[in-house]
Amino acid sequence: MRRARRMRHTARAARHAVVIAICLAITPGCSLLGAFSASPKEAVQEPQLRTVRTETAVVRQIEEPIQVTADVLSSVQFDIEPAVSGTVETLYRKLGDEVKAGDPIARLVSEELEMALDQAQAAVAQARDALQSARQELSVRRQELAADLRRMERELDERQRRHNKLLNDYDSGLATKADVERSAAELDAFRQDLELARKRMQSLNDSDRIRDLESRLSDATRTLQHRNEEMEKLTIRAKVGGIITQLSLIEGMMVRADVPVGRIEQVNPVRIVALLNEEGANYAKGKTELNYVLPGGEERGQAPVSFLSTIPDPEKNAYVLELTVPNDDGRLKPGMKVAVELSEAAELTALAVPQYAVLEEGSRRFVYVIEDGVARKREVMTGRSTPSYYEVLSGLSEGEQVAITGISALKDGERVVVEGSGKEERTN
């Protein structure tokens, strides 16, 4: 019975061997010999690495410069006004001339002022002559009175000496008391006459007539000075330096005092004035300097902000922006149009990556950063955009490499080969 079981087992094994042989025979290119003779390198295949292209995250321009058109205006405008009325005799300047403060523009003539000047000069001459004559008369009178005073003072001394002798004679019995009293009365009377003479001398020194004549001369002199100043006003002068932008004077024409006949505009510095909407005002707010561009775009400059209104001008319905620009070379002319750049370079640029490098998952956005041949999935926050790029607000640093191809198939942590790195052949 055991023998029978061994025979059945042997027959089953033989059948299995036949089946295996048949299977190997019908499989093209397969043989047991080949299977057992294959090398280990061929038997274990390494996984092929994905090749990706990358781009460096850099700071680039995201927005175009925000510009507004502005007007070039003179910094100061002064009307040319004659100070007195008259007739234009001579023109020294013409329309468009540059003038300095105090330069003559025109000369007027006025018969009325010339007549008044002549009268003032005559009044001064008369007052001066009258004062001189009075002073001469006073000098003579003073000399005469001084001589009388000297004579009376000598006579007083002589009278005093005689009176003293008479007193001695009275003591000696040679003169009577009546003689002494008469001498004393005469001496007192003479002293009074001398005192009156001295007062007359003092009154000559304080002569009312001289004071009146001096006052008259002073008044006439002030009047003459005023007339001379009026004559000086016949020359129309520039109040400030600048360019004559209006002038309506013609030789021979009549002009009236304080009626404008022209205008001077100061063009160094000049003002650049722009009207802004609320968005533009927000860009300009807080800035101390802004750039401006001349027509053609080839010339540009920078100027300080001198004024920015905090509320819109009710008449213009806009915010008013003013720049003050030095204009030594005169290239900026009143009436020109220039462009003012409200945005700065830092506001226009940002760290950016291509839009096709960004993977969107719902409301979240990711990029694959390639670090040492490994793709790292990283969430980023984006901001402004151009047709090709997204601004990166966070999650990425300048100079990092981001994958720009095959990102939908990449996985976080997957090893990759960067195209152009020289490793492609070794991985194929």
Sequence and secondary structure as in RCSB ss.txt:
>XXXX:A:sequence
MRRARRMRHTARAARHAVVIAICLAITPGCSLLGAFSASPKEAVQEPQLRTVRTETAVVRQIEEPIQVTADVLSS
VQFDIEPAVSGTVETLYRKLGDEVKAGDPIARLVSEELEMALDQAQAAVAQARDALQSARQELSVRRQELAADLR
RMERELDERQRRHNKLLNDYDSGLATKADVERSAAELDAFRQDLELARKRMQSLNDSDRIRDLESRLSDATRTLQ
HRNEEMEKLTIRAKVGGIITQLSLIEGMMVRADVPVGRIEQVNPVRIVALLNEEGANYAKGKTELNYVLPGGEER
GQAPVSFLSTIPDPEKNAYVLELTVPNDDGRLKPGMKVAVELSEAAELTALAVPQYAVLEEGSRRFVYVIEDGVA
RKREVMTGRSTPSYYEVLSGLSEGEQVAITGISALKDGERVVVEGSGKEERTN
>XXXX:A:secstr
 HHHHHHHHHHHHHHHHHHHHHHHHHSTT  HHHHHH  HHHHS     EEE EEE EEEE S   EEEEEEEEE
EEEEE  SS EEEEEE   TT EE TT EEEEEE HHHHHHHHHHHHHHHHHHHHHHHHHHHHHHHHHHHHHHHH
HHHHHHHHHHHHHHHHHHHHHHTSS HHHHHHHHHHHHHHHHHHHHHHHHHHHHHT HHHHHHHHHHHHHHHHHH
HHHHHHHTTEEE SSSEEEEEE   TT EE TT   EEEEEEEEEEEEEEE HHHHHHHTT SEEEEE TTSS E
EEEEEEEE SS BTTTTBEEEEEEE  TT    TT EEEEE S HHHHEEEEEEGGG EEETTEEEEEEEETTEE
EEEEEEEEEE SSEEEEEES  TT EEE SSTTT  TT BEEETTSS HHHH 
